[in-house]
Amino acid sequence: MESLSQIEAAISGVLGPMGLIIIAGVLGLMLVAVTVVMMLRQPEDPLDKLKKSANRSGKASDDSSLNLIQTGQNAQLQKFAKFLEPEDVNELSAKQLELRQAGYASRDAVRIFFFAQFTLGLLGLIAGVIYVNFLGGGEGLSTQKTMMWTIGPGALGYYLPKYWVTRRVEARKEEITRGFPDALDMMLVCVEAGQSLDQCIVRVAKELRASYRALSEEFEVVAYEMKAGKDKISVLNDMGERCGVQDVSSFVTVLVQSAAFGTSISDALRVYAGEMRDKRVMRAEEAANKLPTKMTLATMMLTVPPLLIILVGPSVHGISELGNMSGPGGN
């Protein structure tokens, strides 16, 4: 026991009161580094070798070169699949859908997301340890505050990707909601001009790319899946699920019912486009009706305090002057 106390005292004398925590953190980082190196040096899967050889035997075009580069990147992330992907299939599907709604459609999006969480959390933890123990940030702080300044940056870095993805999802949904009435009007014009639904979707995706890129990408995915021979109803349902917008889901329901009952698509589009225009006007009116309340609050915050200072200030000053006159030195 005395030897342990002497070792602890020696460590505290060299590294300060948080010396044991520093040593434990360094050992943890070393273990993580050793684990990463061992995983990188794992033998390559024979199936991956066959895939690479098949890709090399293909045509040497620009697209194939890009696919080879992407395949190499996937192979690097595949080594960490057990650590960078949820084991539960439902949780993995939910995370893929969330990232797809945020605009990240890569097949490695889930792995990149969890890798970013792990990396930023680890870097934040290292920054907190350095700040508290080596830059003098922990001097005079209690144990609770020291732990907060040490672990806080790591927790912030860990939750930063989730916050970013959430903001991206909301921004993308807002963009799709704003551009959807224009897309319906354009689709209605194309249908009435004699084009098929597939041609309308391709045209709308091309025209919307400059103004509403997110909605254009969704229509492009629908067009490619239809060209690939996928069932039209399944493609439309997948679009409604990917967008996560109620207007798009209702639009998909209208098209599915129109195809099921054999009604005219142009009539369904005309009715639904009118409803979307009315809904956009209602949203604009709602936003305009909220402005007076916001302006009233801002006006009160900016005008009432100065008005109170102007009205009450002289009285307070006069009372203080009377107090000074009636003090010990006054007559």
N, C-alpha and C positions, 0 to 999 in steps of 0.2 A: 504493500500500500504506500509506503514511504517513497519507493522508487517511482510509482505512478504519479504521486504528488510532485515529486521533483521534476519528472518529465513534463507534467502539465505546467508547472511554474516556469520551466525553461522555454516551453513553447509560447506561453503568455508573455514572457519577457522579450521574445524575439518578434512575434507577430501580433502582440496585443491581446486583449481579452477575447477576441473572436478567433484566436489562433486555431483551435480545434475545428471550428466550422470551416475555416479556410482550407485546412488540410483535408477534411472530408470532401469539400467541393472539388479540390484538385484531384483527389483520388477518383471521384465520380466522373470527372471529365476524362481522365486517363482511361477509365474502363469503357466509357462511351467511344473514345477514339479507337481503342483496341478492337471493340466490337465492330465498328464501321470498317476498319481495315480488313478484318477477317471475313466480313460479308462481301467486300469488294473482291477478295481473292478467292472466292468460291469458284469451283469448276463450272464451266458453262453448260447449260442444259443441252443435251443432244437435240431436242426438238427445236431449240432456238438456232442451233447450227444448221439444221435442215432448212429452216425458214430463210436464214441468211443466204445459204447457197442457192435456194430457189430464186431469191430476189436478185442475186448477182447474175444469174443466168438469163434474166429478163432483158428487155430492151434498155439501152443506155440513154434514155431520154432525160430531160430536165425533171419531169414528174417522177420518174423512177428514182432519180438521185435524191429528190426531196423525200420520197418514201423511205429510202434507205437511211437517211439521216434521222428521220422520225423514229424508225425502227430501232436504231442504236440508242436513242434517248429512252425509248420505252424499255429496252433491255436493261439499262442502268437502273431505272426505277423498279423494274421487276424484282430485283434482288431485295428490295426493302418492302415488298408488297405486304408481308405479314405485319409489318409495323406501321405502314402508311395507309392501310385500308381497314375499315371495320369488318369484323368477322361475320356479323349479322347481315344477311342479305337485304332485309328490309331497311336497315339503317344505311347500308351502302347505296341502295336505290334512292332513298330520300335525299342523301347528300349529293348524288349525281344530278337529281332533278333540281335541287337548289342551286347548284353551280351552273346548270344549264339555263335556268331562269336568270342568272346573273350574267350570262353571255359567254361562259367558259364551256365550250362544247368539246374540248379535247378529251380523249379517252383516259388521259393521265391527270385530269383535273383534280380528282379526289386525292390522288397521291401527292400532287403538288401542293394542294391545300393543307394537308396534314404535315407535309414536310416544312411548309412555311410556318405553321404553328409551332412545330418542334424547334426549328432554327431560331425564330424570333424569341421564343420563350427562353431558350438557352442563352442567347446573346444578352437578353435583358437581365437574366440572373447573373451572368458574369459581370455585366456593367454595374449592377447593384452591389456585388461583392467588392469590386474594385473601388467604387465610390465610398463605401462605408469603411473599408479597411485600409486603403492605400491613399486616398485623397483627403482624408480627414473629415469625411462627412458624418462619421459616427461618433465624433467626440461630444460628450455631454448628453447623449441621447439615452433614453431608457431602453431596456431590452425589447419591449414591444415595438417602439419606434424604430429600433435598429433592424428588427426582423421585417418591419413593414417596408423600410427603405431598401432592404436586401431582396425580398421576394416580390415587392410591388412591381418593379420594372419587368421581371420575368412574367408575371401574370398579365401585365399590360401587353407585352409582346405576344403572348400566347393567344389572347382574345382579339388582337388587332386584325388578323385575317378574317375572323368571323364577322366583326363589325364592318369591315370593308365589303364582304360579300353581301351582307344584309342591305347596306346602302346601295350597292349595285343592283340588287334585285328590285328594290323600290324604285330606283331611277329608271330601270328598264321597263317596268310595268307602267310607269307614268308615261314614258315615251310611246309605248304601244297603245295605251289608252287615247293619247292625243292624236295619233296618226291613223287610228282604225276607221273613223268616219270617212276620211279622205280615201282610204283604201277601198271601202265599200262603194263609194261613189264612182271611183275609177273602175272597179270590177263590174258595176252595173252598166257603165257605158260600153265596156268591152263585150259583155254578154249581149246587150241590145244591138251591137254592131255585128253579131253573128259568130263570135269566137266561142270556142268551147271553154269549159271550166279550167282545164289544164292550161290552155293558152292565156286565159285571163290571169291566172296566178303568176305565170312567167312574166307577163307584161307588167303587172302590178309590182312585182318584186323588182323589176328593172327601174320603174319610174320612181319608186319610193326610196331608192338607195341614197339619194342625195339629201333627203329631208328627214326620213325616219329609218335609220339604218337597222335598228333592232327588228322592226316589223318586216323590213325587206329580207333580212336573214331568215326569219321564220317562214315567209312565203317561198324563199329559195329552197329551204329544206323540204317543204311540202312538194314543190315541183320536182326535185330530184328523186324523192321517194316514189312519186307517181310514175316517173319515167322508169324507175327500177322495177316496176310491176307490183308494188305493194298495194294492198287493198285500199281503196279510196276512203272508205269510212274509217279504217284504222289510222290512216295518215291524218285525217282531219281531227280525230279524237286525240292523237298524240300532239298535234299542234295546240289544241286547247289546254292540254295538261302542261305542256312546256311553257306556254305564255303565262299561265296563272292569272289571267284577267277574265273577269266575269263576262265582259262584252264578247270576247273571243269565244268563250265556251258557249254562250248563247248562239253566236253565229254558227258555230260548228253543229249545234243541235238543229238549227234551222236547215242547214244544208243536208244533214243526215236524214231528217224527216222528209225533206223535199225529194231526195233520192229514193227513199223507201216507199213513199206514196205516189211517186210519179208526177208530182206537180211541177209547174214551171219554175226553174231556178231564177229567171229574171223577175217574176212576180214576188218571189220570196226575198230576193235581194232588194227590190224596190221598197217593200214594206219595212224591212229591217234597216235599210239605209236611212229611211225617213225617221225611224225611231232613234237611230244613233245621232242624227243631226239634232233632233229635239233634246236628246240627253246632253249633248255638248252645249247647247244653249242653256240648259238648266244648270249645268256645272259652272258656266260663266256667270250666270245670274247669282248663283250661290256664293261664288267668290266675290262678286261685287257687293252682295249684301253683308258680307263679313267685314268689308273695309271700314264702314262707319264705326263699328265697335272697336276695331283695332285703332282707328284714328282717334276715337274718344279717349281710349286708355293712354295713348301716346300724348295727346294734348293735355290731359290731366297731369301726367307725370312731368311734363315740361313747363306747364304754366302755373300749377298750384304752388309748388315750392317757392319760385321767385315772388309770386304774389304774397305769400305769407311772410316772406322776408321783408318785402316793401311795407306791408301793413303793420306787422308786429315788431319789426326791427326798431323803429324809433321809440316805441313804447318801452321795449326792453332796455334800450339805451338810457331813456329818461329815468326809469326805475333804478338802474344801476348808479346813475349820477346822484339821485336822491339818497341812495344808500351810502354813497361815499360822503355826502355832505353831512348826514346824520351820524357818521361814525365818530370814533374817539377824537379825531382831530377837528371835527366840525363844531359849529356853534348853533 
